[in-house]
Amino acid sequence: MKILILGAGKMGSFFTDLLSFQHETAVYDVNPQQLRFVYNTYRFTTLDEIREFAPELVINAVTVKYTLDAFRQILPILPKDCIISDIASVKTGLKQFYKESGLRYVSTHPMFGPTFASLNNLGNENAIIITEGDHLGRIFFKDLYQSLHLHIFEYSFDEHDETVAYSLSIPFVSTFVFTAVMKHQEAPGTTFKKHMAIAQGLLSEDDYLLQEILFNPRTPAQVENIRVELKQLLEIIKNKDAEGMKRYLEKVRSKIR
């Protein structure tokens, strides 16, 4: 299959490495410097090169802020039977865009990234395939993700957004709060160092990505849950309520069994 990958960043390079030995691949990036470290693939910087390549599948791996712009740039030059796809963690606007594009499409979310995951060992990682897409496109990504031993889940666009609001916004907000109140420690404990490593990794992510995940309409309810729990815990601490603390610890431990 002739596959065009938009964006030569970390995930774009990952998919290029993954696919280039079994498919005819090309990577397009408006910044030629980004293409220095991709190999065994065509490296494109112009739309004319894409037109001549005539891809059968497009994987949009650009930064989430520019996902729709990248699609709109290349849409007029794609073959009519081309399948377009994204791997964005934020699906805002994509459902409507795909509906209006007139092309077959598939949308997935590999729920891992180079910041925390070991891309050579993804057996404990997850991926979501959106059910509202082209059947053959979904089969392609299902086979691909199974080859990586990922745990695969199939959700609608709405179900995906609900899952992301829960699974990403809670740890994101918790990490932001930890970082906002922390002080430099000369001799940090193990737990502090682990939290610090998570904070450094998270805050190295793109600002727009963090913003869009937190601006998910379902996020405020999740943040409110954090506020309620903090208020309850603060009352227990202020009152030195040993029995209340015991009950609270039993409650939170039950969540991770």
N, C-alpha and C positions, 0 to 999 in steps of 0.2 A: 504494500500500500504506500502511496505517496502522502507523507504527513508533513505539514508545515507547523512549526512551533513558533508562536509569537512571544518574543522576550527571551533573552539569553541570561537571565538572572539565575538564582540558585535553583528554583524549581524548573525553569525552562531547560537549564543544563542537565538537571537530573533526568527529565523525560527524554531529552536528546540521547543521553548515554544509554538509557533503558531501551530505546526503540531503534536506534540507528543500525544495529547489527542484524535486525530482522526486517526492516522497512527502509524505503528510500526517504530520507528525512532532509528537511531544510529548516534553518533557524533564521528568523527575521528580527532584526533589532535596529532601531533608528540610531543607536550609538555603536559605531564600529568597534570601539574599544571593548565592548561587552562580548564581542565574538572571538576574541583572541584565544579563549580557553575552551572552545568547543571544537570537537574533532569528529572525523568519520561522518561528516554531514555537509551539505551545502550551507554557505553563509551568505545571507541576503541582506542588503541594505536599501534596496529600491523595490517599488511596486511592480516595475516591469519584470523583475526577476521572478516575483511571485506569479505573475500572469503566465509567464512562460513555463514555470514549474507545474501549474495546474494541479494543485493538491486535491486529494480525495477526502482528507480529514485535516481540520485545523484545530490545534490545541492552543488556546489562549492562556499563556502563563505570565502575562505582564502584571505589574503591580496593580492591586485591586482598584486603585484610583483611576487607572487608565484602561480598564477592561473593555468598557463599552466604546471608548474612543478608538481603541485598536481594532475592534470589530468593524466599526463604521468606516475606518480608513481602507480596509481591504475588501469589504463586502462587494463593491461594484466589479471587482476583477476576479472573483472566484467562479469556478464552474458551477452551473446550476445544480448539479448532483452532489456537490461537496457537502460534507457534514461538518458543521462548526461546533466547537465545544469549549467549555471553560473548566477551570479547576479552582475557581474563586471560593474563598471562605465566606464571602459576603455576596449574596445573590440579589441584592437590591437592583431593581430595574431589568434584570436579565430575563425574567419570565415574559414580560411585555415585549422586550427587544426580540427575543426568539420568535414570538408569535407574529411580529410584524416583518421579520427578515425574509420570510418566504423560503428559507432553506431548512433542511433537516438539521437537527441539533441534538446534543447530549450535554448534560451538565453533571459534573461530579465534584466531590470535595474530598481530596486526600487529607485526612485530619492529622497531618504531621508536617513538620517542616525542618529545614536544616539546622534551625536554632537548637532544638532539643533532641530530635530523633536521630538515631543512627541509620542512615540511608542504606547501609549494607545489611541491616538486620531489622526488618519491619514487622516481624511476626506478632508483635504485641500492639501494633497500630491499627487504626480503623480508617475506612473510607466510606463515603456516602455516594450513592448513585441516585440521581433524581429520576423518578418514575415517569415524569412528563417529558419524554424525549423519544428520539428515533430508536426503534427496537434494535437494529443492527449496531448502532452506536453504543447502546447500553451493553450489548453483548461484548463488543470490543473491549470496553473498559472493565467489564466484569472479569473477562479472561486475563486482562493485564494485571488487575489488582490481585486476582487469585494467584498469579505467578509470583507475586511478592509476598504471599501468605498473609495478606491483610484481612481483617475482619470486615466484611462488606454488609452495609445496610442500605435498604432502598426506601427513600422517603420522597414525598412530594416537596415542591418548593416551600410551601408553608410549614410542613413538618421539619424540613431542614432548618429554617429560620428559628423555629422554636427550640430545636436541639442546640443550635449554636448559641442562642441567648442563654441557655442554661449551662452548657458545658464550657463555654469560653468566657462569658461575662462575669460569672462568679469568681473564677480564679484570677481574671484580669483585675477586677475591682479589689479583691482581697490583696493582691500584690501591690497595687497602687497605694492602698492605705498603709500597708507595711512599710513601703519605701518612703512615704510622706512623713511618717512619725519616727523612723529609725534614726539612730545616732551612730557615728563612727565608733567602732569597738576595737580597742587595741588587742584584746584577746577574745574574739568571738567564739561562742559555743558552736557545736556541730549543727544544731537546728538553725541558728542564725545564719551560718555560712550557706546552708542549703537554700534558705529563703533568699539570701542575697544573690546566689547564682541564678535562681529563677527570675528575680527582679531584673538582673542585668541582661539576661536573655530576652525577656519580654520587652524591655524598654529599648532594645536594639531593633525591634520591629518597626515597620513603616507607620508613621503617625496616622496616616489616613486609614490604614487597616484597623488600628486600634480604635479610632474614632467611629468608624462605620459599625464595628461589632458592638460598641457600647451604645450607638444610636439606633440599634435594632429596636423596633417598637415593643418587643417583648422583654427587653433588658430592664427597664425600670422596676418591674415587679420582682425580678430576681434580686436587684440591689436593695429593694425594700425588705426582702427576707433577711438579708445580711444586717440591715439596721435593726430589725426586730430582735434578732439573735444577740447582737451586741448589747442592746438595751437590757435584755434579760440577764446576760452574763455579767454586765456591770453591776446590776442590782445584787446579784449573788456575791460578788467580790466585795462591794461596799459594806454589805451586811455581815460579811464573814460567815455566810450560811453554809455550814459544812454539809448538812443534809441536802440542801439545794444543789450544792456542787456535786455531791455524789450522784444525785438523780440526773444532773446535766451531763456528767461524764458518761453515765450509762446510756443516755440518749444518743450522744454523739458517737460513742463506740459502736452502737447498734447500726449506725449508718455505713460502717466500713467492714462489717463482718461478711 
